[in-house]
Amino acid sequence: MLRFKSVILVIFIFSAVSFGQCDFEWKTADANMNDYVSAFTVYNGELIIGGRFTTAGGIDANSVVRWDGSIWRPMGGGMNSSVYTLTVYNGEPIAGGWFTRADGADVNHITRWDGSKWQPMGSGMEGTNASVSDLTVYNGELIAGGHFSKAGGTSIKNIARWDGDNWQPLGSGINGWVCALTVYDGNLIAGGDFTTAGEVTANKIARWDGSTWQPLGSGPDDSSWRYVSSLTVYNGKLIAGIKAMAASYNDAPVEKENALNFNYIACWDGSTWGPLGSGIDGFSVDTLTVYNGELVAGGYFEKAGGVDANHIARWNGHDWQPMSGGMNSEPDVLTVYKGELIAGGWFSVPSPYLARWGVPEPIEGDLNHDCGVDWLDLEWLVGQWLDDDCLYNGWCYEADLNYDLSVNFADFTKLGSNWWTGDTTHITGDFNNDDKVDMADLGTLILYWLKNKPDIDIAPAGGDNIINFLDYAVFAANWLEEP
């Protein structure tokens, strides 16, 4: 791995300059949804969207729908109430939320999609006002957090693990609502509104190392009226978003001051909690992700770092910046899909319930969003090479182009496929002109490896006088292609 990175970085030093930065903008998703969006994941190249809607993209879709960037498709009969969270486990999408039925069957707040129908996972979760708020994967098991007293018929407090067949506890559980989950430094992180995890005192956040619960310092906030509402990982640090409680569902939050002076967002470096600038001026950070190398925060706030932001802002490691005019209400969920930041929530501006942020015409492989795929994007991908925890940092800072949770040659091939654009009547990589790219052409590529052969030098455009991994990436993208 180190040798591969070194070779690419040496090539990069002597490469051409980048295309230059493009302007970012908010764009509509043409979703025509009739209610809010609260969950995203990516599966089989499609964005899976969950919420409280009953229509999306002009089709009936009860709380869940899939979208490939242009076409909307239903997922069975959907659910009978809100979907709060989505992830992928064992090659299947998993949904959790307030719902109790999916595709007409009792599922009790959690269900899996088998490719044609939603299926139960044991007897699901039970308890007064039971729900599943967040899902993640840790140590090969699905982790569900929320508000419940039973999972699979067994007494389990608010967090449970699914081993593929049964629900199991994580120690003695957590004594309050679990709102957010992620993985950081090899530990499962749970955030929410609680005071103990297992047998230890834990102020709104705790870590599970596979056998025991431990606190993370004194926690990111010391008010009984606030809780940890969102988690992600950015630049090697754990980021926690904070939310103030409301007196009732339709009320505004009751408290704004933050005694620890982190102002609703904090970072943990492994030993100490600290601020991100002056934080946000509002009542909550409800969702976090990473896009274009920056942390993006969405929630109920007007300013971030003292600048007008309107519910969404980006942090570059030093300063908070607005994202155009922002939104007219809070986003509940953020993710990255096909080179764009996708936001879902309660807003109607920039477009109702679902919106996209990015350059005018995204290009697959343009990881730094300068409107072209070049050496800078290759360096970006190499920097994430063989990372395999891509669920927690914006799909490995967008380098996981095929959303399989690892950065490898499949992603390298996708990046390379847009490195060069040539004659569309000829298949790039068909060196022997037999109208297909196959083993005979691979033999030709290998024969001239690290040599200069102009008719084999297919990348970058115009050639670079050497046959190398750039040429292989374009070649591999057309493997077994025929007219």
JOKA-V16663 format. One record per pair of residues at least 4 apart in sequence whose C-alpha atoms are under 7 Angstrom apart, sorted by sequence separation. I is the first residue (numbers start at 1). J is the second residue. D is the distance in Angstrom with one decimal. If there is no record, write none. Layout:
# JOKA-V16663
((I & J & D) (I & J & D))
This chain:
# JOKA-V16663
((1 & 5 & 6.3) (2 & 6 & 6.1) (3 & 7 & 6.2) (4 & 8 & 6.3) (5 & 9 & 6.1) (6 & 10 & 6.1) (7 & 11 & 6.3) (8 & 12 & 6.1) (9 & 13 & 6.4) (11 & 15 & 6.4) (42 & 46 & 5.6) (43 & 47 & 6.5) (55 & 59 & 5.6) (56 & 60 & 6.6) (61 & 65 & 5.8) (67 & 71 & 5.7) (88 & 92 & 5.4) (89 & 93 & 6.4) (101 & 105 & 5.3) (102 & 106 & 6.7) (107 & 111 & 6.0) (113 & 117 & 5.7) (114 & 118 & 6.4) (126 & 130 & 5.7) (137 & 141 & 5.6) (138 & 142 & 6.5) (150 & 154 & 5.2) (151 & 155 & 6.6) (156 & 160 & 6.8) (162 & 166 & 5.6) (163 & 167 & 6.8) (169 & 173 & 6.5) (183 & 187 & 5.6) (184 & 188 & 6.5) (196 & 200 & 5.5) (197 & 201 & 6.5) (202 & 206 & 5.8) (208 & 212 & 5.7) (209 & 213 & 6.8) (233 & 237 & 5.6) (234 & 238 & 6.5) (247 & 251 & 6.1) (258 & 262 & 6.8) (262 & 266 & 5.8) (268 & 272 & 5.6) (269 & 273 & 6.9) (275 & 279 & 6.7) (290 & 294 & 5.5) (291 & 295 & 6.5) (303 & 307 & 5.2) (304 & 308 & 6.7) (309 & 313 & 5.7) (315 & 319 & 5.7) (316 & 320 & 6.8) (336 & 340 & 5.6) (337 & 341 & 6.5) (348 & 352 & 3.8) (351 & 355 & 5.8) (366 & 370 & 6.9) (373 & 377 & 6.1) (374 & 378 & 6.5) (375 & 379 & 6.1) (376 & 380 & 6.2) (377 & 381 & 6.2) (378 & 382 & 6.1) (379 & 383 & 6.1) (380 & 384 & 6.9) (381 & 385 & 6.2) (390 & 394 & 6.7) (391 & 395 & 5.5) (393 & 397 & 6.1) (394 & 398 & 6.0) (395 & 399 & 6.6) (396 & 400 & 5.8) (400 & 404 & 6.9) (407 & 411 & 6.1) (408 & 412 & 6.4) (409 & 413 & 5.9) (410 & 414 & 6.5) (411 & 415 & 6.3) (412 & 416 & 6.1) (413 & 417 & 6.1) (415 & 419 & 6.8) (430 & 434 & 6.9) (437 & 441 & 6.1) (438 & 442 & 6.4) (439 & 443 & 6.1) (440 & 444 & 6.6) (441 & 445 & 6.3) (442 & 446 & 6.2) (443 & 447 & 6.1) (444 & 448 & 6.6) (445 & 449 & 6.1) (453 & 457 & 6.0) (459 & 463 & 5.4) (460 & 464 & 6.5) (467 & 471 & 6.1) (468 & 472 & 6.4) (469 & 473 & 6.0) (470 & 474 & 6.6) (471 & 475 & 6.1) (472 & 476 & 5.9) (473 & 477 & 6.2) (474 & 478 & 7.0) (475 & 479 & 6.6) (42 & 47 & 4.6) (43 & 48 & 6.9) (55 & 60 & 4.6) (56 & 61 & 6.1) (67 & 72 & 4.7) (88 & 93 & 4.3) (89 & 94 & 6.7) (101 & 106 & 4.6) (102 & 107 & 6.4) (113 & 118 & 4.5) (114 & 119 & 7.0) (125 & 130 & 6.9) (137 & 142 & 4.6) (138 & 143 & 6.8) (150 & 155 & 4.5) (151 & 156 & 5.9) (162 & 167 & 4.6) (183 & 188 & 4.6) (184 & 189 & 6.7) (196 & 201 & 4.4) (197 & 202 & 6.0) (208 & 213 & 4.6) (233 & 238 & 4.7) (234 & 239 & 6.8) (246 & 251 & 5.7) (258 & 263 & 5.7) (268 & 273 & 4.6) (290 & 295 & 4.6) (291 & 296 & 6.8) (303 & 308 & 4.5) (304 & 309 & 6.0) (315 & 320 & 4.6) (336 & 341 & 4.6) (337 & 342 & 6.7) (347 & 352 & 5.9) (348 & 353 & 5.9) (350 & 355 & 6.6) (366 & 371 & 6.6) (390 & 395 & 4.3) (395 & 400 & 5.3) (400 & 405 & 6.4) (430 & 435 & 6.5) (448 & 453 & 6.7) (458 & 463 & 6.0) (41 & 47 & 6.0) (42 & 48 & 5.7) (54 & 60 & 6.0) (55 & 61 & 4.9) (66 & 72 & 5.9) (67 & 73 & 6.3) (87 & 93 & 5.8) (88 & 94 & 5.7) (100 & 106 & 6.0) (101 & 107 & 5.3) (112 & 118 & 5.5) (113 & 119 & 6.2) (136 & 142 & 6.0) (137 & 143 & 5.7) (149 & 155 & 5.9) (150 & 156 & 4.8) (161 & 167 & 5.6) (162 & 168 & 6.3) (182 & 188 & 6.1) (183 & 189 & 5.6) (195 & 201 & 5.8) (196 & 202 & 4.8) (207 & 213 & 5.6) (208 & 214 & 6.5) (232 & 238 & 6.1) (233 & 239 & 5.7) (246 & 252 & 5.7) (247 & 253 & 7.0) (267 & 273 & 5.6) (268 & 274 & 6.5) (289 & 295 & 6.0) (290 & 296 & 5.8) (302 & 308 & 6.1) (303 & 309 & 4.9) (314 & 320 & 5.6) (315 & 321 & 6.4) (335 & 341 & 5.9) (336 & 342 & 5.8) (347 & 353 & 5.3) (366 & 372 & 5.7) (390 & 396 & 4.4) (400 & 406 & 6.0) (430 & 436 & 5.8) (457 & 463 & 5.4) (40 & 47 & 6.9) (41 & 48 & 5.2) (54 & 61 & 5.0) (55 & 62 & 6.8) (66 & 73 & 5.3) (86 & 93 & 7.0) (87 & 94 & 5.3) (100 & 107 & 5.6) (101 & 108 & 6.5) (111 & 118 & 6.2) (112 & 119 & 5.3) (136 & 143 & 5.3) (149 & 156 & 5.4) (150 & 157 & 6.8) (160 & 167 & 6.4) (161 & 168 & 5.2) (182 & 189 & 5.3) (195 & 202 & 5.1) (206 & 213 & 6.6) (207 & 214 & 5.4) (232 & 239 & 5.3) (246 & 253 & 4.1) (247 & 254 & 6.6) (266 & 273 & 6.5) (267 & 274 & 5.3) (289 & 296 & 5.4) (302 & 309 & 5.6) (303 & 310 & 6.5) (313 & 320 & 6.6) (314 & 321 & 5.3) (335 & 342 & 5.3) (346 & 353 & 5.5) (366 & 373 & 4.8) (400 & 407 & 5.1) (430 & 437 & 4.9) (40 & 48 & 5.6) (41 & 49 & 6.9) (54 & 62 & 4.4) (65 & 73 & 6.1) (66 & 74 & 6.3) (86 & 94 & 5.6) (87 & 95 & 6.8) (100 & 108 & 4.1) (111 & 119 & 5.6) (112 & 120 & 6.6) (135 & 143 & 5.6) (136 & 144 & 6.9) (149 & 157 & 4.9) (160 & 168 & 5.8) (161 & 169 & 6.3) (181 & 189 & 5.6) (182 & 190 & 6.9) (195 & 203 & 5.0) (206 & 214 & 5.7) (207 & 215 & 6.3) (231 & 239 & 5.6) (232 & 240 & 6.9) (245 & 253 & 5.2) (246 & 254 & 5.5) (266 & 274 & 5.6) (267 & 275 & 6.2) (288 & 296 & 5.7) (289 & 297 & 6.9) (302 & 310 & 4.5) (313 & 321 & 5.8) (314 & 322 & 6.5) (334 & 342 & 5.6) (335 & 343 & 6.8) (345 & 353 & 5.1) (363 & 371 & 6.9) (365 & 373 & 5.9) (395 & 403 & 6.7) (399 & 407 & 6.3) (429 & 437 & 6.0) (457 & 465 & 6.8) (40 & 49 & 4.8) (53 & 62 & 6.2) (54 & 63 & 5.9) (65 & 74 & 5.0) (66 & 75 & 7.0) (86 & 95 & 4.6) (99 & 108 & 6.7) (100 & 109 & 5.1) (111 & 120 & 5.0) (112 & 121 & 7.0) (135 & 144 & 4.8) (148 & 157 & 6.2) (149 & 158 & 6.2) (151 & 160 & 6.9) (160 & 169 & 5.0) (161 & 170 & 6.9) (181 & 190 & 4.8) (194 & 203 & 6.6) (195 & 204 & 6.0) (197 & 206 & 6.6) (206 & 215 & 4.6) (207 & 216 & 6.9) (231 & 240 & 4.7) (244 & 253 & 5.5) (245 & 254 & 6.4) (266 & 275 & 4.9) (267 & 276 & 6.9) (288 & 297 & 4.7) (301 & 310 & 6.3) (302 & 311 & 5.8) (304 & 313 & 6.6) (313 & 322 & 4.9) (334 & 343 & 4.7) (344 & 353 & 5.4) (345 & 354 & 6.7) (362 & 371 & 6.9) (363 & 372 & 7.0) (368 & 377 & 6.1) (402 & 411 & 6.3) (432 & 441 & 6.6) (457 & 466 & 6.5) (39 & 49 & 5.7) (40 & 50 & 6.3) (53 & 63 & 5.0) (65 & 75 & 5.8) (85 & 95 & 5.9) (86 & 96 & 6.4) (99 & 109 & 5.1) (111 & 121 & 5.8) (134 & 144 & 6.0) (135 & 145 & 6.4) (148 & 158 & 4.9) (160 & 170 & 6.1) (180 & 190 & 5.9) (181 & 191 & 6.4) (194 & 204 & 5.0) (205 & 215 & 6.7) (206 & 216 & 5.7) (230 & 240 & 5.8) (231 & 241 & 6.2) (244 & 254 & 6.9) (265 & 275 & 6.8) (266 & 276 & 6.1) (287 & 297 & 5.9) (288 & 298 & 6.5) (301 & 311 & 5.0) (313 & 323 & 5.8) (333 & 343 & 5.9) (334 & 344 & 6.5) (344 & 354 & 4.6) (359 & 369 & 6.8) (367 & 377 & 5.3) (390 & 400 & 6.9) (395 & 405 & 6.7) (401 & 411 & 5.3) (431 & 441 & 5.6) (457 & 467 & 5.6) (39 & 50 & 4.7) (52 & 63 & 4.9) (64 & 75 & 6.7) (85 & 96 & 5.2) (98 & 109 & 5.6) (110 & 121 & 6.8) (134 & 145 & 5.3) (147 & 158 & 5.0) (159 & 170 & 6.9) (180 & 191 & 5.0) (193 & 204 & 5.3) (205 & 216 & 6.6) (230 & 241 & 4.8) (244 & 255 & 6.2) (265 & 276 & 6.8) (287 & 298 & 5.3) (300 & 311 & 5.5) (312 & 323 & 6.8) (333 & 344 & 5.3) (343 & 354 & 5.7) (344 & 355 & 6.6) (366 & 377 & 6.0) (400 & 411 & 6.1) (430 & 441 & 6.1) (445 & 456 & 6.9) (454 & 465 & 6.9) (459 & 470 & 5.7) (38 & 50 & 5.9) (39 & 51 & 6.3) (51 & 63 & 5.0) (83 & 95 & 6.6) (84 & 96 & 5.9) (85 & 97 & 6.3) (97 & 109 & 5.2) (132 & 144 & 6.6) (133 & 145 & 5.9) (134 & 146 & 6.6) (146 & 158 & 5.2) (178 & 190 & 6.6) (179 & 191 & 5.9) (180 & 192 & 6.3) (192 & 204 & 5.2) (228 & 240 & 6.5) (229 & 241 & 5.6) (262 & 274 & 7.0) (285 & 297 & 6.4) (286 & 298 & 5.9) (287 & 299 & 6.6) (299 & 311 & 5.1) (331 & 343 & 6.3) (332 & 344 & 5.9) (333 & 345 & 6.4) (343 & 355 & 5.3) (365 & 377 & 6.9) (384 & 396 & 6.6) (429 & 441 & 6.8) (459 & 471 & 5.0) (37 & 50 & 5.9) (38 & 51 & 4.8) (50 & 63 & 5.5) (51 & 64 & 6.5) (61 & 74 & 5.5) (83 & 96 & 5.8) (84 & 97 & 4.5) (96 & 109 & 5.4) (97 & 110 & 6.6) (107 & 120 & 4.7) (132 & 145 & 5.8) (133 & 146 & 4.6) (145 & 158 & 5.7) (146 & 159 & 6.4) (156 & 169 & 5.7) (178 & 191 & 5.8) (179 & 192 & 4.6) (191 & 204 & 5.6) (192 & 205 & 6.5) (202 & 215 & 4.8) (228 & 241 & 5.8) (229 & 242 & 5.4) (262 & 275 & 4.8) (285 & 298 & 5.7) (286 & 299 & 4.8) (298 & 311 & 5.5) (299 & 312 & 6.5) (309 & 322 & 4.7) (331 & 344 & 5.5) (332 & 345 & 4.5) (342 & 355 & 5.9) (343 & 356 & 6.3) (367 & 380 & 6.9) (452 & 465 & 5.0) (458 & 471 & 5.5) (37 & 51 & 4.2) (50 & 64 & 4.4) (64 & 78 & 5.9) (83 & 97 & 4.4) (96 & 110 & 4.4) (103 & 117 & 6.8) (107 & 121 & 6.9) (110 & 124 & 5.9) (132 & 146 & 4.3) (145 & 159 & 4.4) (152 & 166 & 6.9) (159 & 173 & 6.0) (178 & 192 & 4.5) (191 & 205 & 4.3) (200 & 214 & 6.7) (201 & 215 & 6.8) (205 & 219 & 6.2) (228 & 242 & 4.6) (229 & 243 & 5.8) (265 & 279 & 5.9) (285 & 299 & 4.4) (298 & 312 & 4.3) (305 & 319 & 7.0) (308 & 322 & 6.6) (309 & 323 & 6.9) (312 & 326 & 5.8) (331 & 345 & 4.1) (342 & 356 & 4.7) (391 & 405 & 6.2) (452 & 466 & 4.6) (457 & 471 & 6.4) (36 & 51 & 5.8) (37 & 52 & 6.6) (49 & 64 & 5.6) (50 & 65 & 6.7) (57 & 72 & 5.7) (62 & 77 & 6.6) (63 & 78 & 6.1) (82 & 97 & 5.9) (83 & 98 & 6.4) (95 & 110 & 5.6) (96 & 111 & 6.7) (103 & 118 & 5.9) (108 & 123 & 6.7) (109 & 124 & 6.3) (131 & 146 & 5.7) (132 & 147 & 6.4) (144 & 159 & 5.6) (145 & 160 & 6.6) (152 & 167 & 5.5) (158 & 173 & 6.4) (159 & 174 & 6.8) (177 & 192 & 5.7) (178 & 193 & 6.5) (190 & 205 & 5.6) (191 & 206 & 6.6) (198 & 213 & 5.7) (203 & 218 & 6.2) (204 & 219 & 6.4) (227 & 242 & 5.6) (228 & 243 & 6.3) (263 & 278 & 6.8) (264 & 279 & 6.4) (284 & 299 & 5.3) (285 & 300 & 6.6) (297 & 312 & 5.7) (298 & 313 & 6.6) (305 & 320 & 5.3) (310 & 325 & 6.9) (311 & 326 & 6.3) (330 & 345 & 6.3) (331 & 346 & 6.1) (341 & 356 & 5.7) (342 & 357 & 6.5) (384 & 399 & 6.7) (390 & 405 & 4.7) (451 & 466 & 5.2) (452 & 467 & 6.3) (36 & 52 & 5.7) (49 & 65 & 5.4) (62 & 78 & 4.6) (63 & 79 & 5.9) (82 & 98 & 5.3) (83 & 99 & 6.8) (95 & 111 & 5.5) (102 & 118 & 6.0) (107 & 123 & 6.5) (108 & 124 & 4.8) (109 & 125 & 6.1) (131 & 147 & 5.4) (144 & 160 & 5.4) (151 & 167 & 6.0) (157 & 173 & 4.8) (158 & 174 & 5.9) (177 & 193 & 5.2) (190 & 206 & 5.5) (197 & 213 & 6.0) (203 & 219 & 5.1) (226 & 242 & 6.7) (227 & 243 & 5.5) (262 & 278 & 7.0) (263 & 279 & 4.8) (264 & 280 & 6.3) (284 & 300 & 5.0) (297 & 313 & 5.5) (304 & 320 & 5.9) (310 & 326 & 4.9) (311 & 327 & 5.9) (330 & 346 & 6.0) (331 & 347 & 6.7) (340 & 356 & 6.3) (341 & 357 & 5.0) (389 & 405 & 6.0) (390 & 406 & 6.2) (450 & 466 & 5.5) (451 & 467 & 5.6) (35 & 52 & 5.7) (36 & 53 & 6.2) (48 & 65 & 5.9) (49 & 66 & 6.1) (61 & 78 & 6.5) (62 & 79 & 5.6) (81 & 98 & 6.0) (82 & 99 & 5.7) (94 & 111 & 5.8) (95 & 112 & 6.4) (107 & 124 & 5.8) (108 & 125 & 5.5) (130 & 147 & 5.3) (131 & 148 & 6.5) (143 & 160 & 5.8) (144 & 161 & 6.3) (156 & 173 & 6.4) (157 & 174 & 5.7) (176 & 193 & 5.6) (177 & 194 & 6.3) (189 & 206 & 5.8) (190 & 207 & 6.3) (226 & 243 & 5.4) (227 & 244 & 6.7) (262 & 279 & 6.0) (263 & 280 & 5.6) (283 & 300 & 5.5) (284 & 301 & 6.6) (296 & 313 & 5.8) (297 & 314 & 6.3) (309 & 326 & 6.0) (310 & 327 & 5.6) (329 & 346 & 6.0) (330 & 347 & 6.1) (340 & 357 & 5.7) (341 & 358 & 6.4) (388 & 405 & 5.6) (389 & 406 & 6.8) (450 & 467 & 4.8) (35 & 53 & 4.4) (48 & 66 & 4.5) (63 & 81 & 6.7) (81 & 99 & 4.3) (94 & 112 & 4.5) (108 & 126 & 6.9) (130 & 148 & 4.8) (143 & 161 & 4.5) (157 & 175 & 6.6) (158 & 176 & 6.7) (176 & 194 & 4.3) (189 & 207 & 4.6) (226 & 244 & 4.3) (282 & 300 & 5.9) (283 & 301 & 6.0) (296 & 314 & 4.4) (310 & 328 & 6.7) (311 & 329 & 6.4) (329 & 347 & 4.5) (340 & 358 & 5.0) (381 & 399 & 5.2) (388 & 406 & 4.1) (449 & 467 & 5.1) (450 & 468 & 5.7) (34 & 53 & 5.5) (47 & 66 & 5.6) (48 & 67 & 6.5) (63 & 82 & 5.9) (80 & 99 & 5.5) (93 & 112 & 5.8) (94 & 113 & 6.5) (142 & 161 & 5.5) (143 & 162 & 6.5) (158 & 177 & 6.3) (159 & 178 & 7.0) (175 & 194 & 5.7) (188 & 207 & 5.5) (189 & 208 & 6.5) (225 & 244 & 5.8) (226 & 245 & 5.7) (282 & 301 & 3.8) (295 & 314 & 5.5) (296 & 315 & 6.4) (311 & 330 & 5.3) (328 & 347 & 5.6) (387 & 406 & 5.6) (388 & 407 & 6.7) (448 & 467 & 6.5) (449 & 468 & 6.2) (33 & 53 & 6.3) (34 & 54 & 6.7) (46 & 66 & 6.2) (47 & 67 & 5.2) (63 & 83 & 6.1) (79 & 99 & 6.2) (80 & 100 & 6.7) (92 & 112 & 6.5) (93 & 113 & 5.4) (141 & 161 & 6.2) (142 & 162 & 5.0) (158 & 178 & 6.2) (174 & 194 & 7.0) (175 & 195 & 6.7) (187 & 207 & 6.0) (188 & 208 & 5.0) (225 & 245 & 5.6) (264 & 284 & 6.1) (265 & 285 & 6.9) (281 & 301 & 5.7) (282 & 302 & 6.0) (294 & 314 & 6.2) (295 & 315 & 5.0) (327 & 347 & 6.4) (328 & 348 & 6.7) (386 & 406 & 6.1) (387 & 407 & 5.6) (34 & 55 & 6.1) (46 & 67 & 5.5) (47 & 68 & 6.2) (80 & 101 & 5.6) (92 & 113 & 5.8) (127 & 148 & 5.0) (141 & 162 & 5.7) (142 & 163 & 6.8) (175 & 196 & 5.7) (187 & 208 & 5.6) (188 & 209 & 6.6) (243 & 264 & 6.7) (264 & 285 & 6.3) (280 & 301 & 6.6) (281 & 302 & 6.1) (294 & 315 & 5.6) (295 & 316 & 6.6) (328 & 349 & 5.6) (386 & 407 & 4.9) (33 & 55 & 5.5) (46 & 68 & 4.6) (79 & 101 & 5.7) (80 & 102 & 6.5) (92 & 114 & 6.3) (109 & 131 & 5.7) (126 & 148 & 5.6) (127 & 149 & 5.1) (141 & 163 & 5.2) (174 & 196 & 6.0) (175 & 197 & 6.6) (187 & 209 & 5.0) (242 & 264 & 4.6) (281 & 303 & 5.0) (294 & 316 & 4.9) (327 & 349 & 5.4) (385 & 407 & 5.3) (386 & 408 & 5.6) (33 & 56 & 4.6) (45 & 68 & 6.9) (79 & 102 & 4.3) (109 & 132 & 6.1) (125 & 148 & 6.2) (126 & 149 & 6.1) (127 & 150 & 6.4) (174 & 197 & 4.4) (204 & 227 & 6.0) (241 & 264 & 5.9) (242 & 265 & 5.8) (280 & 303 & 5.8) (281 & 304 & 6.0) (327 & 350 & 6.1) (339 & 362 & 5.9) (384 & 407 & 6.4) (385 & 408 & 6.2) (32 & 56 & 5.5) (33 & 57 & 6.8) (78 & 102 & 5.6) (79 & 103 & 6.5) (126 & 150 & 5.0) (173 & 197 & 6.0) (174 & 198 & 6.1) (204 & 228 & 6.0) (241 & 265 & 4.6) (280 & 304 & 4.2) (31 & 56 & 5.4) (32 & 57 & 5.4) (77 & 102 & 7.0) (78 & 103 & 5.6) (125 & 150 & 5.6) (126 & 151 & 6.4) (173 & 198 & 5.3) (240 & 265 & 5.7) (241 & 266 & 6.7) (279 & 304 & 5.9) (280 & 305 & 6.0) (339 & 364 & 6.5) (431 & 456 & 6.9) (31 & 57 & 4.5) (32 & 58 & 6.6) (77 & 103 & 4.7) (125 & 151 & 4.5) (172 & 198 & 4.8) (240 & 266 & 5.4) (256 & 282 & 6.9) (279 & 305 & 5.5) (338 & 364 & 6.6) (30 & 57 & 6.6) (76 & 103 & 6.3) (124 & 151 & 5.6) (125 & 152 & 6.5) (171 & 198 & 5.7) (239 & 266 & 5.9) (240 & 267 & 6.3) (256 & 283 & 5.9) (278 & 305 & 5.0) (124 & 152 & 5.3) (239 & 267 & 4.5) (277 & 305 & 6.2) (52 & 81 & 6.4) (123 & 152 & 4.7) (238 & 267 & 5.5) (239 & 268 & 6.5) (52 & 82 & 4.5) (122 & 152 & 5.3) (123 & 153 & 6.4) (147 & 177 & 5.0) (225 & 255 & 6.9) (237 & 267 & 6.2) (238 & 268 & 5.0) (253 & 283 & 6.5) (300 & 330 & 5.2) (51 & 82 & 5.3) (52 & 83 & 6.6) (146 & 177 & 5.6) (147 & 178 & 6.6) (237 & 268 & 5.7) (238 & 269 & 6.7) (299 & 330 & 4.7) (367 & 398 & 6.4) (51 & 83 & 4.8) (146 & 178 & 4.6) (237 & 269 & 5.1) (298 & 330 & 6.5) (299 & 331 & 5.8) (367 & 399 & 6.8) (50 & 83 & 5.1) (51 & 84 & 6.3) (98 & 131 & 4.8) (145 & 178 & 5.1) (146 & 179 & 5.9) (298 & 331 & 5.6) (299 & 332 & 7.0) (50 & 84 & 6.8) (97 & 131 & 5.3) (98 & 132 & 6.7) (145 & 179 & 6.6) (193 & 227 & 4.9) (97 & 132 & 4.6) (192 & 227 & 5.4) (193 & 228 & 6.7) (96 & 132 & 5.1) (97 & 133 & 6.0) (192 & 228 & 4.6) (96 & 133 & 6.7) (191 & 228 & 5.1) (192 & 229 & 6.0) (222 & 259 & 6.8) (191 & 229 & 6.8) (222 & 260 & 6.9) (221 & 260 & 6.2) (244 & 283 & 5.6) (420 & 459 & 5.9) (76 & 116 & 6.5) (243 & 283 & 6.0) (244 & 284 & 6.1) (419 & 459 & 6.7) (420 & 460 & 5.6) (76 & 117 & 5.5) (171 & 212 & 6.5) (243 & 284 & 4.0) (419 & 460 & 6.1) (420 & 461 & 5.1) (437 & 478 & 6.5) (438 & 479 & 6.3) (76 & 118 & 7.0) (242 & 284 & 5.6) (243 & 285 & 6.0) (277 & 319 & 6.6) (437 & 479 & 5.3) (438 & 480 & 5.5) (242 & 285 & 5.5) (243 & 286 & 6.9) (437 & 480 & 4.9) (39 & 83 & 6.9) (122 & 166 & 6.5) (241 & 285 & 4.8) (436 & 480 & 6.0) (437 & 481 & 5.7) (38 & 83 & 7.0) (39 & 84 & 5.6) (41 & 86 & 5.7) (134 & 179 & 6.2) (136 & 181 & 6.4) (241 & 286 & 6.5) (287 & 332 & 5.9) (289 & 334 & 6.1) (291 & 336 & 6.8) (373 & 418 & 6.5) (374 & 419 & 6.6) (436 & 481 & 5.5) (38 & 84 & 5.5) (39 & 85 & 4.8) (40 & 86 & 5.8) (41 & 87 & 5.5) (133 & 179 & 5.4) (134 & 180 & 5.6) (135 & 181 & 6.6) (136 & 182 & 6.5) (220 & 266 & 6.2) (286 & 332 & 5.8) (287 & 333 & 5.3) (288 & 334 & 6.5) (289 & 335 & 6.2) (373 & 419 & 5.6) (429 & 475 & 4.7) (436 & 482 & 4.7) (38 & 85 & 7.0) (39 & 86 & 5.8) (134 & 181 & 6.2) (287 & 334 & 6.3) (428 & 475 & 6.5) (435 & 482 & 5.8) (85 & 133 & 6.1) (87 & 135 & 6.3) (435 & 483 & 6.5) (84 & 133 & 5.7) (85 & 134 & 5.2) (86 & 135 & 6.6) (87 & 136 & 6.5) (180 & 229 & 5.9) (182 & 231 & 6.3) (184 & 233 & 6.9) (365 & 414 & 6.5) (429 & 478 & 7.0) (43 & 93 & 6.9) (85 & 135 & 6.3) (138 & 188 & 6.5) (179 & 229 & 5.6) (180 & 230 & 5.2) (181 & 231 & 6.5) (182 & 232 & 6.3) (291 & 341 & 6.5) (365 & 415 & 4.2) (428 & 478 & 6.9) (180 & 231 & 6.1) (364 & 415 & 6.6) (89 & 142 & 6.5) (220 & 273 & 6.2) (365 & 418 & 6.9) (184 & 238 & 6.6) (364 & 418 & 7.0) (416 & 470 & 6.2) (217 & 272 & 6.7) (230 & 286 & 5.7) (232 & 288 & 6.1) (234 & 290 & 6.9) (417 & 473 & 6.4) (229 & 286 & 5.7) (230 & 287 & 5.4) (231 & 288 & 6.5) (232 & 289 & 6.3) (416 & 473 & 4.7) (417 & 474 & 4.8) (230 & 288 & 6.4) (336 & 394 & 6.2) (416 & 474 & 5.1) (335 & 394 & 6.8) (413 & 473 & 4.5) (417 & 477 & 5.6) (234 & 295 & 6.6) (412 & 473 & 6.5) (413 & 474 & 6.7) (413 & 476 & 6.3) (414 & 477 & 6.8) (413 & 477 & 5.8) (292 & 368 & 6.0) (290 & 393 & 5.7) (291 & 394 & 6.3) (289 & 393 & 6.6) (290 & 394 & 4.7) (293 & 397 & 6.3) (289 & 394 & 5.8) (291 & 397 & 6.6) (290 & 397 & 6.5) (233 & 392 & 6.0) (234 & 393 & 6.3) (232 & 392 & 5.9) (233 & 393 & 5.4) (232 & 393 & 6.5) (183 & 392 & 6.8) (182 & 392 & 6.4) (38 & 332 & 5.3) (39 & 333 & 5.9) (38 & 333 & 5.5) (40 & 335 & 6.8) (25 & 324 & 7.0) (38 & 344 & 6.1) (37 & 344 & 4.9) (38 & 345 & 5.8) (37 & 345 & 4.8) (36 & 345 & 5.3) (36 & 346 & 5.1) (37 & 353 & 5.9) (36 & 353 & 5.3) (37 & 354 & 6.9) (35 & 353 & 6.8) (33 & 353 & 6.8) (28 & 350 & 6.9) (28 & 351 & 5.5) (31 & 354 & 6.9) (26 & 350 & 6.7) (29 & 354 & 6.3) (29 & 355 & 5.6) (28 & 355 & 5.2) (29 & 356 & 6.4) (27 & 355 & 6.1) (28 & 356 & 6.1) (26 & 355 & 6.9) (27 & 356 & 5.0) (26 & 356 & 5.7) (27 & 357 & 6.1) (26 & 357 & 4.5) (25 & 357 & 5.6) (26 & 358 & 6.8) (24 & 357 & 6.8) (25 & 358 & 5.6) (24 & 358 & 4.9) (25 & 359 & 6.3) (24 & 359 & 4.6) (23 & 359 & 5.9) (22 & 359 & 6.2) (22 & 369 & 6.8) (21 & 369 & 6.9) (22 & 370 & 5.1) (21 & 370 & 4.3) (22 & 371 & 6.2) (20 & 370 & 5.3) (19 & 370 & 5.8) (19 & 371 & 6.6) (19 & 372 & 5.9) (18 & 374 & 6.5) (45 & 402 & 6.8) (18 & 376 & 6.6) (15 & 375 & 6.7) (42 & 403 & 6.8) (12 & 375 & 5.9) (9 & 379 & 6.6) (5 & 382 & 5.9))
